[in-house]
């Protein structure tokens, strides 16, 4: 049984018990050892996945029952274990791992460990503790396993050895300690060494050689910590262990804190044990002192321990021993008092500690705002040089107030004074020394550093900016202008002085206007507009006076527009006046317009009135910007009339853009009701409103029913054609968009309004397509019927609209003659579909009124009449199987004026032959003009070819074929020709035709039929070259051979199905013929890959079997065996 207690649930950890079986196993001892280790606990400590685990395995007796083995496992998530926490102190504490169902007791406080019993053992067995710790340290550093071999009695839980092992583990650096896999005790050392990678195991003495056999690198030590098997301890490790045990006996509560705080252990690197031993007393006291956050304790730790250690040793690596986070825990007052000490009064070790603390205080962001009177001002000024400064702003101001300029320059170099802010504070306190600072900087060549510091926040221009401008020559001023142009922070600082800078440049006799314009252009692109709008006016005057091109001044316009956007209400009118005054030279009011066509500045009535008089601005503004400009005017009757007049003018030049702006601004209803445009222009605007692309946008405003009705009232005469309808979205519109001027909850009424305004049936059909293709949130029932009912005066029914909307299809019900005539008269742009409906209605009425139909067909246009003849041929060929019902119609057609067919197909050839047999020769010629070819009168196939119908005879050159039929010898050197001749001469003909580079006939089936009709009248063509005299060869087999080569697109299965159904009756039950047919098909598969040939032959076999069993059901099983 295993008792599991985890700080984190193990639901996601699969198979944990299988992986931890060995660590939770209780090992039975030999009989000889049972007296000394009877019912003794075994302890395991190890890392597993993301957990730190401790397990107790022991015997548990409940009442009179026999003892049973139980294990208590506790797990801690490693990430949750704090840096000062070590769950390993619970090893050996049975109360924390009860083997019954009780909760574990809190038996140990890390602050009181080790306990008095452990300390007594350390004192009595001091040498063994030192050696055992040295063995463990050396084994961890070298990456070896430490095996402590002792007598069974010494392995008991109440023996001294277990306490010594736990002290050695607690003294390890944290990295080594938390990764140590420990087992107290085990009888199978090989498993724990090889498989479980244990770091420390306790074993009976007689198993020492077994542990060494499992791994020759195992470090073996006895119960006194002495190495065995000629292994030696290094003196430096032993010295470190001795020092650490001595410190533990002196200050026991610091052992755990020292082990947890020291994290220098790394098994992959050698440790400088001498340095660790030298620093150990200080590190031990630091760890014990930093264990508590008591400020008095920490102050005493610094003033006594740290300060005395610094006085005693100048080589202490404070950066390694104490982190910045730990320094921050100390009282700032104690650290500050030490930093304020005069460095000359300290020895080298204390000065080094003082330097470290200065950096710590800088990183901590700590500042000294008040200093004792005993502190020398020079020390405070030296601390003020740091960046960031350790001296507060107020204290720094007091310091420089009583210091002259020479003393300031004597503290540090000028760049350090500038970066630390000391010089800036000095100039702020003593503004009169600004000229002296500039002269000193110019004389000692640190003027560039002074200028570069402007704008960085550590030095302002107060007290020396104007003096520098007045004393600098033109070259310096140009360099300053270039620096301002490339550094925005400098431009922000120099902004109040730019006017003075430009005035100084203008007064220089050595600078030409072009140079001044270049400087002004660079300055205005760098200065932030919102800081000083008047600066823009100065630079604007300079640029416009230089008469620069518009392209070069464009950046200035952008900057000036941004300045206007941010200007206040008092300065904005003056800036607008300045801009308008520049019109006609290089700038005009159009620079106030952004990329979207709207105004870039806020408007008030005064500015709006001024801008409205600018014709070039109003022509460039977008509709939305123009409306905004008009709205800024005071309320009056003239404003509405002026608004309508401006929009009317814009519609004449940019209609779509204007309508989009009206929709976006919500002024469509107002404008369409008051516009003064003529009727034609108003109708165009209304159609543009219906079809505006802005309705597809998710930001389109909601249209109103009033605006919808006003638009439809404008287009009522002459109505809407197909191209005038709104674009009801066929695909899904954007989320939240309307897709068209859809007024929610009134969509059926809108559809009815559109249907009533459609000018013809074509527009109604287009509306039907749009409604059925769009996603409408309502149900109209049959949309075609709904639209037809609301079509004003059209007299169009729903099925008629279907014909125009979807076109001819098998599912369309033919219209009556009257309906098709009405549809043709009102079809609009859809005349082709109306003619198709007319032809279908004529065909459907043929059975009832053939003469009337023929008369109406003559009224069709030429192309439609030709299509009607084609439909009539298909109708006659399809109904030839009904001779009784169709005879009156055929008699009518026989006397009608019908054209002969110039092109034929295989079904119509058969139908024409049947009609000719019944005496309807005129109708037969109407279906196929070549049906009456007299094959018996032809002497050769070559003579037959010119009389074949259509383009068949014109596309093929038959002279080689005639030569081939006259010479059927088998002496050709070509192997494929010899193989073909042994099969059948007609197959050779097909092969020759297939090899031709010219296009194949359009109707190969007609060619085959003609060829075989000729071959049946000339039997000598049906005998293969290897046939015996008088041997019959069915023409159907030859047909299969020829079709397989001549018609590859038909497919093998198609060939079998085509010719199998036309086999003469005497051959249907002949298995030999079936086998011959299958062989012919196999020959046709020549050159096809083997796998595809097998697949095709399986299809052929299935077809042959199906057709044969259909002819003769009793022949099925036998035929299947034959196949």
Buried (B, 14 or more C-beta within 10 A) or exposed (E): EBBBEBEBEEEEBEEBEEEBEBBBBBBEBEEEBEEBBEEBBBBBBBBBEEBBBBBBBBBBEEEEEEEEBBBBBBBBEEEEBEEBEBBBBBBBBBEBBBBEEEEBEEEBEBEEBBEEEBBEBBEEBBEBBBBBBBBBBBBBBEEBBBBBBBBBEBBBBEBBBBBBBBBBBBBBBBBBBBBBBBBBBBBBBBBBBEEBEBBBBBBBBEBBBBBBEBBEEBBBBBBBBBBBEEBEBBEBBBBBBBBBBBBBBEBBBBBBBBBBBBBBBEBEEEBEBEBBBBBBBBBBBBBBBBBEEEEEEBBEBBBEBBBEBBBEBEEBEBEEBBEEEBBBEBBBEBBBBBBBBEEEEBEEBBBBBBEBBBEBBBEBEBBBEEBEEEBEBBBBBBBBBBBEBBBBEEBBBBBBEEBEBEBBBEBBEBBBBBBBBBBBBBBBBBEEBBBEBBBBBBEEEBBEBBBBBBBBEBBBBEBBBBBBBEEBEBEBBBEBBBBBBEBBEBBBBBBBBBBBBBEBBEEBEEBEEEBBBBBBBBBBBBBBBEBBBBBBBBBBBBBBBBEBEEEBBBEBBBBBBBBBBBBEEEBBBEBBEBBBEBBEBBBBBBBBBBEEBBBBBEBEEEBBBBBBEBEEBBEBBBBBBBBBBBBBBEEEEEBEEBBBEBBBEBBEEBBBBBBBBBBBBBBBBBBBEEBEBEEEBBBBBBBBBBBBEBBBBEEBBEBBBEBBBBBBBBBBEEBBBBEBBBBBBEEEBEEEBBBBBBBEEBBBBBBBBBBBBBBBBBBBBBBBBBBBEBEBEEEBEEBBBBBBEBBEEBEBBBBBBBBBBBBBEEEBEBBEBEBBBBBBEBBBBBBBBBBBBBBBBBBBBBBEBBEEBBEBBEEBEEEBBEBBBEBBBBBBBEBBEEEEEBEEBBBBBBEBEBEEBEBBBBBBBBBBBBBBEEEBBBBBBBBBBBBEBEBEEBEBBBEBBEBBBBBBBEEBEBEBBEEBBEEBEBEEEEEEBBBBBEBBBBBBBBBBBBEEEEEBBEBBBBBBBBBBBBBEEBEEBBBBBEEEEEEEBBBBBBBBBBBBBBBEEBBBBBBBBBBBEEBEEEBBBEBEBBBBBBBBBBBBBEEBEEEEBEEBBEBBBEBBBEBBBEBEEEBBEEBEEBB
